[in-house]
Amino acid sequence: MARRTTPPPEDFEEHIVDIDVGEEMRSSFLEYAYSVIYSRALPDARDGLKPVQRRILYSMHDMGLRPDRGHVKSARVVGEVMGRLHPHGDGAIYDALVRMAQPWSMRLPTVDSHGNFGSPDDPPAAMRYTECRMAPAAQAMTASIDEETVDFRPNYDGREQEPSVLPAAIPHLVVNGAAGIAVGMATNMAPHNLVEVVQALRHLVKHPGADLETLMRFVPGPDLPTGGKIIGLDGVRDAYATGRGTFKMRATTRIESVTARRKGIVVTELPYGVGTERVIEKIKQLVQAKKLQGIADVKDLSDRAQGLRLVIEVKNGFHPEALLEQLFRSTPLEESFGINAVALVDGQPRTLGLKQQLEVFLGHRFDVVRRRSTYRRGKAADRLHLVEGLLTAILDIDEVIQLIRGSDNAEQARERLISVFDLTEVQATYILDMPLRRLTRFSKLELDKEAEELRRTIEELDEILADDARLRQVVSDELAEVAKTYGTPRRTVLLASSGQTATSTATPLEVADDPCWVLLSSSGLLARTTTQDPLGEGGGRARHDVVVSVVGATARGEVGVLTSAGRLVKVGVLDLPTLPSTASHPHLQGGVPVGELITLDGERPLALSSLDPGSAGIALGTRQGVVKRVNPEVLARDEWEVVALKDGDEVVGAVELRTGTETLCFVTSEGQLLHFGAGGVRPQGRGGGGMAGVKLGAGAHVVSFTAFDPTDAVVVTVSGSSSALPGTEAGSVKVTPFTEYPAKGRATGGVRCHRFLKGEDALVFAWAGTGPPLAAADSGAPVDLPEPVLRRDGSGVPGSQPVVACSGPVAAALPSPVAG
């Protein structure tokens, strides 16, 4: 036992009451639990609203904040609700108002917001900064509330009246769902599509005995405000049958190229209740804990124009599909939603299945339409009674006026009107209260028409009240109009399963170190392909330029890029995009520019090296006629020089040798060609400066240096004016079989390979290698070459456009890609 002591006034004796502590705690806790359950946490199954939501909509209705009116400060609405109806803090009211306006929280928002109402990750601005008004759907929730359609009850202090439920023409509970935690119980209901729910309601109106399977043909599953996917429908069906069930929500994603070098996972829709910041934070935690590999970066590119766009860049060497499966397992990109459909029915908390929810709403709508019809019939009957009195009086308006003027007071006039014209007291009072100018303006035709319309209205309302089938039809038609006015297409995709089975083979996370080809195009693009013939039927041509170098490698290996500055720079093969495996038309338009992988200080990429220590090394020729064979050494650093160049010199051509017996060929600007065997050049280390390759005349320079197997080789030469800007003149083009040019010793001047026409004084382009030759212009467009001629020192024919690159089927002589 305990004692409650109340300090007594001075003129009273002390008064002590003995109470039972256990009984006091029980009664107090029950009162608190009752208040939370019925006045705060659980929605009413009829209108689907919690008390605070209902009070917000009713107050906005009373304030006239319709969608066609201007917005008002949210603080004004919150103050009106708190002062008149809701005995709780302004924070709880504003939080509820904000949620009712958020399109990512409500499938059908009932508040139209203006200002910062937050995001899935961020809170809204203070209510003094934001504005609001009723959304169009809110009008359907409060429509006909002034027609005695619902019961009213005293507010918290008994000074005003508030509705115990709204008329609710929209099935708010099913469409927008609900969430709340009470004492000893909680509710969590998923949103649905309005059109689908209305279809199920209309079917249930027509077929009250419809089973759950039939209703699920109309409502197959939830439709979440944020879209996404629902994986597995067994839990959904359990929830529809029993009111309890769980399903998985999954983000909507796609895999695309986010940069020229990398693939990425692009997230466009997130699970319900999940924000981008939460996803990013979880990914960062897993990456830092080394529980998640393969992610290069995470960027939130969401904006008002394109909506949600979360980009997860995938490191080269990892399969995006496999990484996505890991993200689904370990991040909020996949979440569970547990349905616990608890709502108030007849004042009692009940767990409801889908059919029970629909039946409760329909029962409410039947009652609302019945009460509304009764109210409207009474109003129409009252008006008809007055109109009939006016029709009686207007037949002899002069006598009515004379009678009124001749009466001593209003009471005498009323009695005389009743007795003379056989009117009721209501009719007589109405005529007396009406200004004379209005009474004389009435037209009998207009009154007859109004009376007829009122009789027709009363007849229709009597039919609704008397015929249950007619009442159901009215409710069904009104639901159809609601769906037509406020309905939107489904956003959430429903999947019976994730597509993974116990026997399916999972994609490995990392890219296997499989053999591949690495290709370099004349425009400086790099790519890789696993196709056995990397250039397919196109020979050495890519779709938009020619492939000048191809080497074998492995997917997780490295290759070297040889530049005109005499550098060899390592490049990881995983950093290169993979070309489509189409043997007929491989192309490098999806390739990555070399400049994005390595720093090019005014130099040009010339060729590729496999970095194979077992190769015959690299042969290169410079602009000043130097030739060098570089030993196949691979250093433990990213780049190194392969030749010591003199001032003003540069490498014009480089080739990785396969056998060391290839033919080396120089072509100079003065139209001379020299070729000799690679065996005549002694290999040197990377620090060597090479040796004399071709003898140059005064002012001449090397145009082309190549190394190739002389079988089926050809020589392409293009002459023009040395003073013309590069790429502006097509010049004269000649193709000659390589066998027409005799070999000369190294460091000699070679033999003439092209005769200049009038106005021509130099070779502007040359190439020698295995045919048939393929040429490209600066734009990458193919250039047709003339038929070969047998005169090694003959002149060329006018070209169609300037040639800037030439190549042959360079992959034809290569072995299969290296394996490890």
C-alpha positions, 0 to 999 in steps of 0.5 A: 500500500502507498499513501497519496499526500495532498498539502492541505490549506492552512485552515484544513486538517491534513487529509491522507488517502490510502491507495493500492499502488498496483491498482493505480499503475494498472489503471493509469497504464491502461488509460495511457495505452487506450489513449495511444491506440485510439487517439494517436497511433492506429488508423480508422479502417473506414477513412484510413486516417489517424486522428492527427491526419483527420484533424489536419484535413478537416481544419484545412477544409474549414479554412478553405485551403482548396487546391484552387486557392493560394498556399498558406504558411504551414505554421498557420495550419498547425496552429489551427489544428493544435488550438482547436482539435489536437491536444498534442505538440506542434512537432507531431502535427507538422511531422504528420502534415509533412508526410502527407505531402511527400510523394515518396511517402504517400502513393496519393498525397493529400497535402500540396506542399510549397517549399522544402518538405525534405527528402528521403534522407533530409528533414523538412524546413521549419513550418514557418518557412513552408506553405501548404494547401489541400491536394486535389485528393484531399477534396475527395476525402472531405467531400459532402462532410457538411451534409450530415454524412458522418458523426461529429463529437466534442473536441478535447475541451468540449467547445467545438465539434470534430468529425469522428471519421471523414466521408473518404471517397478514396480508399485511403488505408489501402492506397496510402498504407499506414505505419504506427506504434502503439502500446502492445501493438503496431501497424505497418501497411503497404501502399497500393495502386488506386486504379487497381484497388478501385477495380477490386472494390467495384468487383466486390460491390457487384460480387460480395462473395468474391474470394481472395484469389479473385480480388488478387487478379485486380490487386496483385501486389503493393504499388510503392511510391518510389517504384522499384521491384517486389521480389517474391509474392508468397508473402504478399498473398499471406498478408492479403489472407491473414493481415501479416506477411513479408516481402522483399523490395529491390531497387531498379538498376541497370548496368551501363558505361558510365565513362569510356573506361568503366562500367557502372551500376545506375540506380533509378528507383530505391526501395520504399523508405530508403534514401540515397545517403543511407545506401552510400553510407552503407556501401562506404562502410562495407568498402572500408571494412573490406567486405565489398570489393570492386567499387571505384566510386559512388556518386549521387547525380539525382536532380529535378530534371532526371530524378533519382540517379545513383551511379556506382562505378565498378572497377575494371576486372569485376563483373557488374552483375556479380557485384550487383548481387552482392549489393542486394545482399548487403546494402539497402538496395534490397529491403524487407517490408513486413505487413501488419495490417492493424486498424480500428474497426468499430472502435476495436483494433483488428488485424485485417486481410485485403478483403476485410479492408475493402469490405470495411471501406465499402460499408463506410461508403454505403453509409455515407451515400445513404446519409448524404442521400437522406440529407439531400432529399430533406433539403430538396423536399424543404425547397420544394415545399417553399417553391409550391408556396411561392407558386400559390402566392404568385398566382395572385401576387397583387392580392398577396401584397394587398393582404400584407399591407392591410395587416397590422403586424407580421403575425396577422399577415402570416395568419391571413396568408395561411387562411386565404391561400391555404399555406403552411406556416413555413411557406407563409413565413418564407413569403413574409421574410422575402423582400417585395422586389424579389417576390415580384420578380419570380416567374411562374415558368422558372418556379415550375421548372425548379419544382419539376427538377426538385421532384425528379431529384427527390424521386432519384434519392428515394430510389437510392434509399429504397433500393440496395442495388441502386445504392451499390451502383451509385457507390460503384460509379463514384469509385470509377470517377475517383479512379479516373480523376486521381489514378496513376499507372503502376510504378512497382514491378512485381516479380514472382522470384529473383530469377536465381535458383539453387542450381543456377551458376553464379557469375564470378565477381572478378573477371577471369584472366582469359586470353584477349587481344589489345588493339590500337587504332590510327586515331589513338583508341585502345580496346580489347576483345576476346574474339579469336580473329580480332579484326574479323572479316574487316581485316585491319579496318575498324568501323571508323578508322584502321587498326595499326597495332594488335598484340596478344595479352590476358585480361588481367595483364599489361601491355606497353604503348610506344610513343613518338617520344621514344617512351614505353608506358604500361597500361593495364588491360582491365582498364580497356573497354571490351569490344562487342564479340562480333567477328564481322564488324569489330570497331573501336568506337567504344574504345578509350583514347590513349590520352585518358590512360597515360599522359601524352606531352605532345607525342603520338601513340605509335604501336603496342608491345606485349611486354613479353620477355621472350619476344625478339624485341622492338624495332623502331625508326626515327625521323632522322633515319636512326634504326634501333632494336631494343632488347625485350626487357620489362622494368618494374615501373610504369614507363621508361625510355627505349631510345636516346633521341637527339634534339629535334628527333622523334620516333616515326614508327615502331613494331614488336618483332616476333622472330627477329627475321622481319624486313625493316623498311624506311621511306623518306620524304624525298621519295627513297625507299630502303629495306634490309633484314632485322638481323642486320641490326644489333639489339641494344639496351634501352639506353642506346641511341641506335645506329644509322638506318637510312641515308638522308639528303639535305632537308629530307626526313623519314616519313615511314618506318615499318617491319613486316614479313615481305610475303604479299607486302605492298608499298603505299606512297602519297606525294604532294607539296611540302608547303601545303598544310597537312591534311589539306591536299589529297595528293597523288597516290600509288600502290606498288608490290614490295617485290619491285624494290631491291634490298640495299645495305643499311645506312644507304640511300635506298632506291626511288619509290615515287616520281613527283608530278608538277607542283609536288616536291615531297612524299607526305605519307608512306606505308609498307606492309602486308597487303591488301592495304586499308587507308583512312582519312583524318575523319576516320572515313575509309579512303579507296586506294588505286590498283597496284602498279609495277613501276616502282618509280612511277608517279601516282594518281590523284587521291579522293581525300588525304590519307593519314593512316594505313594498315594491313591485316596485321592480326593475320600473322599473329599467334593466338592470344597469350595464355597467362 
